[in-house]
Amino acid sequence: MASIDTPVEAVPGTANPGKAPSYRGPFAIMTSLFFIWGVMTVWNDILVPRFKEAFTLNYFDAMLVQFAFFGAYFIGSLLYFVISATSGDPIAKIGYKNAIVVGLLMSAFGSLLFWPAASLISYPLFLIALFVVGLGFAVLQIAANPYVTILGPERTASSRLNLAQGFNSVGTTLGPLIGGYLIFEYFNKTGVNGAESVKVPYLAFCVVFLILAVTFYFVHLPHVGEGKIERGAQALKYPHVVLGVIAIFMYVGGEVSIGSSIISFLGQKSIAGLSPVAASKFVALFWGGMLIGRFMGATELSEMKPRNKQIILAAIPLAAFIVLTILSGFSVTKNYLPLLFACWLLFQFGKSNDARTLTIFMGAIAVLLFTAIFVGGRVAMWCVVGVGLFSSIGWSNTFSLALEGTGIYKSQVSSLLVAAILGGAILPPTWGHIADVGNPQIAYIVPLIAYAYVGFYGLKGHNVGRKREAETA
């Protein structure tokens, strides 16, 4: 894996650009942040069926959970962009660390609002609480993603962001298992509205966010890349950034549409007929695929020696298969094994090129979703669950490709990319509307189109208006 000690090349704001500062410590601290927001974001996939039942909602209304949460990303990031364009970059003024503390405090307050929402059994108040949490996460994303990419040379930015997102995926893998048990079983009381079961878990989130805020306030993080305050909407002058914003919109919308719908989809008798608790385990497998793929992506896109890279690239899916077999049994993992092999094989075709790998993996997702739409049954189930494995490098590769070559405008570009998380608010309700008037299976045409565009960005879009340096053949 790429060393976090790698010398930073022409990073503005470093006190001694001639030396090789160590960023291993700051990077390790940042991974805790990626982990916790992974856990909480994926809990939305548990809230959708929980609230659907508790408030007797249709698919469209239930998907407003994602609309409120990811819509907040858009509003928060748009406000950040406007402030940046008119008054200068806020992060350049207050620093990455203080921006992270602000985001954590906002997330803590949003989590606290779940208690009165559950006490009043108010779906609108739940949506407001999710909106506030989303605003906090928007600030965290704007600060954390570019910060990780500049903790080292630009050429290995995708590797570092994939590694950080790998820890995010640890959270999204464990989240459905923990959330499914706590919300559907442990805190679920007979004769009481199901919304009550979220009170204690989200109060715990509030406490965790407060602890993290205090920790980040007192910890030392280097002021890498800060201090330059520029006015104007300079990020929009890059065509590849504009196309990248659309790609992030599509990627997040596709990912959230699938993650939010798996429990309902697998509950269909024509697919698998699983209960919510049983289906939540496959939600964990969907996000677990992202965990596997992101660690593989961090390895493949690093500057590690080719031999060591190939050994680790083969060891990760093998270790995952062994662990999954122990936890779930061979009857489950035998169906997942071909997907793991295909993932390893496609990384070989990617040849350590972030753009080429992005194109290939999005193409694989298109094939899986096309099959799920027209086949059905257990085949459709595994195709949809398998999307997580190939979706893994989508965010990191797209984000770092869009940031490439933007220099001091990285935070402003990041605010636009995070605003594009709006896709997670728009596409899931679109999926829900099609599922209501048709069926959940045909509704997967929505993420299919979304991932196809991301594939285009990896193929052509990332290069529009610029020439990438050191493009590998």
N, C-alpha and C positions, 0 to 999 in steps of 0.2 A: 504494500500500500504506500502511496506517496507520503514521504516524510513531512510532518508538519514543521520540521526544522528547516525546510528548504529555504534558501535565501530569497528574499523578496526582491523582485526586479522592478526598480523605478516606482516603488509605492510611495505616493506623496504622504508627507506627514511623519515619516520615520526620522528619528533623530540622527541616525548613523546609517545612511543607505549603503555604505561600503561594506558593512558587516552583515552577518547572517543571524538575525534575531530569532530566538526560539519562540514559536507560537503554539507549542504542544499544550501548555497549560491552559491558555485562553480557549483553544479549540475544544479541549476536554470539558471545560465549563459550559461552553455553548451547546454541547451535545445533550446536556441535561434539559436544556430548554426545548430542544427539538423532540426529546422523549415525551415530556409532559404534555406538550400541545398535541402530540400524536395521540396520546391516550384520550384526551378530552374531545378532539375533533371527531374521532371515530365513534364516540358515544352518541353522537347525533344519529348514527345508524340504528342505535338501540332505541333512541327517543321516538323515531318515526313510527315504528309499529306499536310502541308503548302508548303514545298519545293517540294514535289512530284508534286503538281499542278504548282507551280511557274517555275520549271525547267523542267517540262514534264519528270519525272523520272518513271522507273518501280519500283516494290516493293523492289527489291534487292538494287538498287542504293539509294532509299529513306532511307533504313535502314542503310546506311553508316553514317547517323547522329549518330546512337547508336554506330556504329563501332569506329568512331572518338572519341566520348566522353568516352566510357568505355575502349577503347583501351589505352587511356591516363592513366587510372587507372593502367593498367598492366605495362606500360612502367615506370611510376613514381614509383610504388611500387617495381618493379624489381630493379630499380636503388637504391632505398632506401635499399633494402635487400643486394645488392652487397656492398654498402658503409658500412652497418652495419657489414657485415661479414669480411670486410677487414680492417676497421678503427675503429670499435666500433659503438654502437647505436647513431645516430645523435640526437635523442630526449633526450637521457641521457645526451648529451653534452649541448644542447641549451634549454631544457625544453619544456614541453607541450605547455605552453603559447606562446612562440616564434615560435614554429612549426605551431601553429594555425594562428598566424599573417602572416607568410610566405604564407601559403595556401590561406588566404583571399586576399592577394595582387596579387597573381598569378591569382585567379579567377576574380578579378576586371579587370586585364589587358585583359584576354580572353573575358570578356563581352564587353569591349571597342572595341575590334576588330570586333564586329558585325556591327558597324556603317560603316566602310569602305567596309566591305563585302556586305552590303546591297546597298551602293552607287554605287559600281562597278558591282552589280548583279552577284556575283561570288560564285558559289556553293563550289568550292575548298577552297576559303578563309573562308567561313562559317565553313567548316570542320576543318580547322586549328584553328579557334577561339574556337570551341567546344573542340578540343584537349587540348588547353591551359587551358580552364576552368576545364577540366577533370584532368589535372595535379595538379591544385590547390586543387581540391576536394580529390584527392588521398592523399595529405599531410594532409588535414583535417581529413579524415577517419582514417588514420594511427594513428594520435594523439588522436582524440576524442573518438573512440570506446574503446580502452583499458583504457583510462583515466576514463571513466564512470564506467567501470567494477571494477576498484580498489578504487573507492570512497565508500568503504564499504567492508563487508566480501564477500569472493568468492562464498559462498553458495547462496547468493541472487543476484549474478551478472546478471543472466538472467532477473530478475525482473527489475533491474535498467536500463538495456539496452533496455528492452521492453518499459519501461516508456519513455526513451529518444527518442526511435524510434516512440513512440506514437505522440510526438510533431513533429517529422519528417513527420508523416502521416497527421497531421493537415495541413502542407504545401502541401503535395501531393494531399490532398482532395480539398483545395481551389485553388491550382495551375491551374488545367484544366479549372475551371470555369472562373478564371481571365484571363488566357492565351487565352482560346477559344474566349472570348469576345473581348479582346484587339487586338489579331492578326487576327482573322477572320472577325471582325466587325469594332471596333472603329478606328483602324489605317489602315484598308483595304480600299484603294482608287480605284475607277473604272478607268480603263485605265492605271494603274500603276502595274508593276510587284509585285506580292504578297510578295516577299522577303522584300520589303520596309517596310512592317508592323511590322517588328521585331526591327527596329532601336531604337525607343524610349524606349520600354520595357527593352531591354538589356542594354541601357545606364543607366536606373534606377537601374538595378542590379549592375552595376559598382559602382554607388554612394553608394548603400547599403553595398557592400563588403568593400569599403573604410572606411565607418563609423564604421563597425564592427571591422575592423583591428585596428583602433585607439582606440576603446573601449577595445578590448582585450589587447592591448599594455599597457594601463594604469591600468587595473583592476588587483586585486591581486588574483592569483590562487595558491593554495598550491602545493609544489613540491613533491607530493606523488609519491613514486616509482621511483624517478629519482636518478641520481648520479652514477649508476653502469654501467660501460662501458666495455663490453665484445666483443672480436673478435671471428670470426668463425661462420659458418652456423649452430649454435646450435639448431635452431628451427626445422631443418629437422631430428633431432634425435628422435622426437616424432611421431610414426606412426599415432596416432589419429589426429595430426595436418595436416599431408600430406593428409589423407582422408577428413579432414575438408576443406582443400583448394579446393579439387574437389567439395565438397558439396556446398561451396559458389559460385564456378564457375557455377554449375548447377542451384542453387537457383536464382542468379541474372539473368542468361540467360533466365530462364523460366519466371521470373517476368517481365523483360523488353520486352520479345517477346510478351507477352500478352498486357501489357500496351501500347506498340507502335502500336499494330495492331487492337485495339478495334474500333477505328474510321472507319478504312477501312472495318473491319469485319462486323460492324453493318450497314454499307452502302450497303452491298450486298442485293439485292432484295430477295434472298432466306432466309435471316436471319431477317432483320428488315427494310431495305430500308431507313435508317435515314440520314439526312444531316450532314455534319461535325459539325455544331454548336449543333444540337440536340444530336449527338453521344458523343460530348465532355462532356456532362452532365453525361453520363454513365461511361466515363473515371473517372470523379470525384467520382462516386459511387464505382468504382473498388478500387480506392485509399482510399476512405472513409471507405471501409470494412477493410482495413489495420489499419486505425485509431481506429476503434471499437475493432478489435481483439487485437491490441497491448496494449490498456489500459486494456482489459480483461486479457491479458497475464501477464501484470505487477502486476495485482491484484492476479491472481491465483498462481503465482510463488513467491509471497512475503511471509513474516513470520507473516502476519496479523492473528488475531484470526479467527478460522474457520467460526464462525457465521457471523462476519462482512464481511469476504471474500465472503461468499455466497450472502449476501445482495447486495454488490457492484457488484458482478459478474452478478447478475440478473438485477440490475438497469441500467448498462451501455447499453446493447442492447435495453432495454425498452425505455430509454431516446433517444437513436439513432433512434428508430422506430418512436417516437413521433415527433422528429425534422424533420426527413425525410418526414413524412406525411404532416407536415405543409408546408415544402418547395416544395415537389413534388406532393402531393396528394395521396390519398389512392389507386388510380388505379395503381400507381407505386409501393408503399411500400407493397401492399398485396402480390406481387410476391417475395419481399425480406424477408418477415417475416419468411417463412420456413427456409431460410438460417441462419437468426439470431438465431432461436431456435436450429438449428443443431449445430451452433457454441457453444452456451451455453452448450448443451448436451455433446459435445466432450471434452470441458474443464472439465466436471465432470469425464469423463473416463480417462483424463490425470492425475488426482490425484496429482496436484501440482508438477509433475515430468517433468523437461524440456525435457528430452530425449523422454519419452513416449508421451508427448504432441506433440512433433515434428513429431514423427512417425504417430500418428493418424491423424493429420491435413494434412500431405502430402498424406496420403492414401485417404482422402476426396477429395483433389484436383484431384488426379488421376481418381476418379469416375466421377467428374464433367467434366473433359476434355474428357474422354472417351465418355460420353453422348453427349457432344457438337459436337464431330467428327461424330458420327453416327446418330444423331437425326435431328439437324438443326432447323430453325425457331426460334420462341421466346424462346423455351426451351433452345436451344443452346446459345442464347443471355444471358439469366440469369445464365446459368452454367458458362460461361466465366466471366461475371461480378462478380459472386459469388466467384471466385477464390481468389480475393483480400482479402476477409474475412478470409479465411483459410491459405492464404499465410502470414498473418500478423506476426506470431511469428517465421517464418522461418529464417530470417536473425539473429535476436537476439539470439535465442536458439542455432543455429548452431555456431555462432561466439563465444558465451560464452563457449559452450562445447569444442570448439577447443582450446580456451585460457586456459581452466582448467588445473592446475598442471604445467604450463610452467614457473612460477616464474619470475625471472629477465629477461626472454627472451620474455616477453609479447609484447613489441613493435616490435621485429623482427618477431614474429609469426603474429602480426597484419599486418605487411607489406606484408607477404605472402597471408594472407586472403584478404587484399584489392587488391592485384595483381590479385586474382581470380575473381574480378569484371570483368575481361576480358570476362567472360561468357556473359555479357551484350553487348559485341562487336561482339562475334562470333555467338551466337544462334539466335539473331534477323535476321541477313542476311540469315542464314540458313532457318529460317521460311519464309523469303521473297522469296528465291529461290524455295522452295517447293510450295509456293502460286502462283508464276509465272508459273511454269510448270504444276501445278495441280489446287488447289484452296485454299483460305485462311482457309477453314474449316479443310481440311485434314492436313494442315500445323501445326495444334495444337498437332500433334504427337510429335513435338520437345519439347515443355514445358512439355508434359506428361512424357516423358522419364526423363527429367531433375528433375522434382519434385519427381519422383519415387526413384531416387538415393538419394535425400535428406532424404526421408523416411528411406532408408536403413541406412544412417548415424545415424539417431536417434535411430534406432533399434539395430544396431550392430557396425557400424563404429566408433562411438565416444569412444568405449571401447577397441578398438584394441591396444594392447601393453601396457595397463595400467588398473588399477582398480580404478573406481571412488569412492571417499570417500562418505560415508553416502548415499549410493544408497538406495532410498526408494522402498519399494515393491509395 
